[in-house]
Amino acid sequence: MNNESVFKSRIGFGRRDITPPKGIYSRCWGAAKSDRAKGVHKPLFATAMVMTTENTPESLYVLVNFDGTLYASKEDEWEMRKAVIDALGTNEAQVMIGVSHTHSVMFLSRDNADKPGGELVVPYLTKIKEQIVKAVLEAKQNVQEASLNWFKGSCDLATNRDLKDSDNNKYSTGYNPEATADQTLAVGKVTSIEGDVLGILVNYACHPTTLGWENELISPDYVGAMRETIEEQYPNALCLFLLGACGELAPAHQYTGDTAIADLHGKKLGFSVLSAMHGLSQSEELTFDKIQESGAPLAVWTVKKNKAYSEVLKSKEEQVPIKIKADWQDHAQIKKELEQTRDRVIQERLLRKLRVQQSLGDTNNFRLPVWIWRVGDAFFIGSQAEAYSLLQIELRKAFPNSTIIVMNLINGANGYLPESSLYTEDIYTVWQTPFDKGGLEILIDTCKKAMQTML
């Protein structure tokens, strides 16, 4: 049953172009043959939403998503996020900045400065920081009385990508037609008091990996065409994409060099968003009215709307204790293995491992930060991990009367959080992650307890 109250606040949106220059180092795939971007498929953007129920800097809530892969350096990520916090004067717990996770740009790290095209990397990191701050300040300037209403839909773009080969008992990362996938789509429509649509939030869990190692163009992957499809119908609104818990989810047709496939995927998701917005919102439900006698006895149902508004806006930051694997704690050994290999694929794997290890800090006492906002009756949950979809599935089960927005890769990045049952398997998301068995389940339990205290 849908019975959520509509969130009412002062809300504004802003956007800036963050497309990197042609020729920049853009290697993301270990199998890639090229290091430099040869052109641009579609522009990359940073989109910001600011919410506030008061007129003080401390009351500002900032939600940003930009077209990028991930921050490989926690120092680079914090420099960007701190610039936003300082520009607004708001609290750290009230800022969540995520990436679309497109794999058609490079990992965001100044460590790439010595690569081909690397001379463009540090200036590009500066550009991202400056443009995100401008997008946020624009959103702040645009705040006005508005309401946020939620819609629920689905889209079959996301499929399970954990494919097991029964012959050698090994997993590969690709479409598994036998497994189910969480294809839930949450859509938020922000409307002014005059009835104008200001922004559209799209929370969906699916890796933007349509384009693979053969692609040599900068691209937002499917997110670009999705955004265009929605904004063609709502030309005065900005679409804000929020990547869900997609640890094991991706398109069935992926790893291609054909940008037209990414556009088809984006249109599919975009039309699913538009379809959801033309159905009942989460504050509306059909209720039985009467039997009307006609040629047949006709059951008449009418739409009942919850006319209540909520202005609740609160935040909480939790520190989740997750054990780090023993083989991820030896920085010197990882660095030695990297220096000894000349295999580009192995180099890429070890470089990622080294960067993640450096980002963890004290591996003996690691705490995974998770940011939780209550926005009206809805919850926004973000963490730096790449959690499996079990996180959003379980939280939605636990809080069936609330819209649950779960976001991966918020305020940094560190590693996958697979389900415990996979830790006995030879699978990428287990041997790639620094997190030991049980981390996902601990995160789920922590979120449930924290969210319960915010009701």
N, C-alpha and C positions, 0 to 999 in steps of 0.2 A: 504494500500500500504506500502511496506517495502522500506525505503529509508534512514535508519540510516547510519551514517558514522561509520567506525570501530575505536575503541579507541586504541590509540597507546601510550605506556608508557614503563617504566622499571618495570617488574612484577616478583615476586618470590613467591614460596610456601614452606611451612615447616610443619612438623607434629611430634607429640609426643604421645606416649601411656600414657593414664591416667587411666587405669583400676584400680579400688580400690581392696583391698585385700579381700579374702574370710573371712566371719565372721564380716565384718563391718556392723554397723547399716544401714539398707537400707529400713526401713519402709516408704512408700510413700502414700499408700492407707489407708484410715480410716478403711476399711473392712479387711485389712490384718491380718493374724493370726500369722505371723512370723516377728521378728524384725531384724534378721541377714541374710545376703546373704549367701546362701549355696553353691554358685559356680558362674561360669561365662558362659553366653551363647556365647557372642562374645566380643572382647576387645573394650574398649572405647578409643576414640582418640580426640586430639585437633589439628585442622588444621588451618593454618594461611596463609593469602595472604598479601603481602606488595606491594604497588604501589608507584611510585615516577616519577616525570617528571624532577627532578633536582637531584643534588648530595649533598643535605644538609639534616640534620636530621629533620629540620622543614617541609620539603616537603613530608615526609613519611606518607602514609595512611595505616592503619592496619585494616584488617578485619579478625576476628577469630570466629570460631564456634567450640564448644566442646560438647561431649556427656555428658549432665547433665540435671537435671530437672530444677532448677532455684536457684538463690541465695536468701535465705530467710533473709539474713542479709545484709544491705547496706554497713556495715563496712567491712564484708568479701569480698564483691564484689569490693569495692573501693580499698582495699589492693591489690587485684589481678590486677585490671586495672592500678592502679598507678605504679605497678612494670613494666608493659609493657611500659607505657609512659616514665618512668624514664630510662628504658633500651635503648630506642631508641632516647630519647630526642625530641620527636615530640609533636605536640599540642593535647590537650585533645579532641578537636572537630574532630580530624582525626583518632580516635580510636573507633571502634565498635566491641564489643565482645558479642556474643550471645550463646545461648544453643540450643541443638537439642530438648530439652524438653522431653526426654525419661522419662517415669514414672517408670522405673525399676532400679532406684537408689534413694538415700535419698535426701531430700531437703538439699541444701548446707548451713549449719549453724553450728557454734561451739556450739550452744545451745543444740545440740544432743549429746554432750560429755558425759552426764550422763545416756544415754540410753544403753541397751544391745548392746555391740559392739561399743559403743560410744568412747572408748579409741582410736579407729582408725580414728576418724573423723577429729580431728585437724591436725594430720600428713597428712591426705589425702588432706585437704584444702591447706596445704603447698605444697604438691606434684602438685596439679593442677596449682597453681600459678607458681611454678618453671618450670613446663613442658610447660606451655603456653608461658612463656618468652623464653624458648629455641626454641620452634616452631617458634616464631616470629623472633628471631635472625637468625634462619636457613633460613627463608623466605627472610630476608634482605640480607643474604649472597648469596642467589640464584637469586637475581634480575638480569634480562637481558632484552634486547630489545624484546618486545613482543606486540602482538595485542589481543584485546578482542572483540569477535564477538558474537552476541546474536541470539538465536533461540527460537521460540515460539512453545509450544506443549500443550498437555493436558493429564491428567491421571484420571481415575475414581475411584482412591483409596479414595479420599476425598468425604465424604457425610455430609449432615446436621445432627447434633447431638442434636438438640432441638426438643424433642418429646413431644407433648402435649396430655395428657389424657383428653378426652372430658368429661368423667364421673365425674371427680373431679376438672377439670379446673386447673390441675397442670402439670408442665413440669418435665420430667426426662431427664437425659443426656444420649442419645443413638440414634441410627439410626432412622431417620425420612424419610421413603421412599417417602413421599408426597412432600417434600421440595427440591428445587434445591440447588446446591452447586457450588461454584466457583472452578473449577478444572484446572485453568490455570497453566501452567508449563513454567517457564522461565529458559533457559539454556545458560550459558556463556562459550565459549570455548577460552581458552588462548593459543595462539600459538607463538612459537619463530620465529625469522626471518628465521630460517632454515626449518620451517614447522613442528617442533615437538610440540605435544600437551603437555603443561606443567600443566594445571589445568582445571577442569570443575566445574563451579558454578551451583548449583541446587537450585532454589528458588521455594518452593512449600508449600502450606498451608494445613496442615493436622496434627492433634494431634498425636504424637507417643504413643498411648494408646492401641495398639494391646494387649499388655501384661498387665494383671490386678493383683488383689490382690492374686490370687493363684500362681502366678509366684514367685519363690524364688531365681532367678538367676539375677546377674548383666547383663544388656542387653542394647544395643543402640536402641532396638525395630527395626522398619522397616528400619531405617537409615543405620544400619550395612550391611544388605544384599543389599540394594540399592548401597551403596558405593562399595562393592565387585563386584557387577555386572558390574558397569561402569569401575572400574579399571582393571578388567580382560580384557576388550577390549582396554584400554589405560594404559598399565602397567607402563609407565614412567610418568604418570600424577597423581595428587592428586585431589580427589573429595571434594569440599567444599559445604556442605549442609547449606542452609539459610532458616530457618523456616519462612513461610509467615504469613499473618494475618488469623490465624486459630481459632479464638475465638469460632466459632460454628461448626468447621469442624473436622471430625475424620473418621477413617475407619468404614464401616458398621459392619464388623466382628471384634469385639474388646473385651476387658476385659477377655481374655483367659489366661490360664497358659501354653499353647502350643507354644513353641518358633518357631515351624515350620510354624505357621500362620504368625508370624512376618516376617519370611524369605520370605514367598510367597508375602506378601505385598511389601517388599523391592525389590524383583525381578520385580514385576509389575511396580513400579515406575522407577527402573533402566532401564528397557527395553523401557519405555516411553521416558526417557531422551535420550537414544541412537537413538530411532526413530526420535525424534525432530532434533537431530544433523545431520541426514542424509537427512533432507529437506532443503528448502531454508532458508538462514539466514535473519535476519532483515535488512541486507544491500543489499539484492537481491530481485528482483521481476520479475514475468513473464510479458513480454510486447508483444503485438500483432505485428507480423512481416509481414505476407503476406497470401494470399490464393494460395495454390498449387493445380492445377488441376491434378486429378488422376482418379481413378474409381469413386471418389466422390470429390467435392471441399473440400480441407483440410485446416483448419485454423491452421497456424503455429505460435506458440508462442516461444519466446526465452528468456533466462535469461539475465536480465540487472543488473549489479552490480554497486553499488555506490562505486567508487574507492577512495573516499575522506577519509582522516584520521582526527581524532580529538584528540588533546592532552589536552583537557580541563579537569582539575581536581581541583575542589573547594569544600569547605565545609561550612556548616552553622548549628549552633545550636539554636533552638528555645525553648522558655519556654512557655508552653501552660497552661493558667489558667483553671483549672478544679475544680469544686466545690466538696468538700468531704461531704458525708452524715453525718448528725448529730450524728447518733448512732455509728459512727466510730471514733469519736473524744474523747470519754471517755476511756482513757487507763486503769484507775483504775477499771472501771466496767467490762471491758473485762477480765482483770486479775482475778477479783473476781469470775466471772462465771467459768473460767478455773479451779480455785482452788477448787470450790465446786462440780464439776462433776467427776464421776468415769467411765463414759461411754467412751470407747476408741474412738468411732466414733465422739462423741461430743467434746472430748478432742482435736482430730485432727483438727476439724473445728475451734475451738476457738484458738488453738495454731497458726494456719495459720492466723487467723484474727488479733491476737496480733502482729505477726511478720510483717504483712503488715502495720498495724497501726504505728508500730515503724519506719518503713522505710519511712513513708510519711513526717516526720519532722513536720513543722508548718502546721497543717491541716487547719488553717484559711486563709493561703495565699499560698496554694499549687500550684506548677507549674510542669507540666509534661515535662521533657526534651525530645526533639526529634532531632535526628541527621540526616541531609540531605546532601548527597554528589551528586554532578554532576560528572559523570564519562563518558567523551565523550558526547554522546547524551542521555545516560541513567541516571536514578536517583536511588540512594540507600536511603531508608528512614527507620530509625530504632527508636523504642521507647521501654520503659520499660514495657509498658502495653501489655495485651493480647487482641488486637483489633479484632473485628469481620471483616469478609472479605469485608464488605462494604468499608473499608478504601482503600484497593487495587483496588477494582472495580471502585470507584469514581475517584481515581487518574489516573487510566489508561484511563478512559473516558476523563478526563480533558487534558491529555497529550498523545494523540493517536500516535504521531510520535516518542515517546520515550519509551524505555524499562523501566518499573517501577519495582523495586525490593523493596518490603515492607517486613520488618522483625519485628516480635514480640520478646519481652524479650531481648532487646539489652541493655547492660550496667546496668543490674539489673532487678528487677521485682516488680510489685506492685498489679495489679488487672486487671480484665476484663473491656473492653470497648464495651458493647453491644449497639445495636441500640436503640434509644429513645422509639420506639414503644413497646419495651419489658418491660419497667419499670412499667407497670401496671400488669405484670404477676408474678406468683409464679414460678420463674425459678432460677436455681443455679447461673448462670452468673450475675444475678442482685443482689441477696442477698449476694453473695460472695464478690462483688466488693466494694471498698470504694468510687468509683466515682459515683456522682449523675447523673441524667438524663441529656443528651445533651453533655456529654464529647466526645463521638466519633465524633459527627458532628463538634464540635469545633476543634478537631484535624484535621479532613479532611480539613476544611476551612483554618486553619493555614498552613498546608502543601502546599495547592494549592497556596496561596499567596507567601510563601517563595520560592517555586520552580519557580514561574513565574519570580521572581527577579533574578534567577540564569541562565536564558536562555540567 
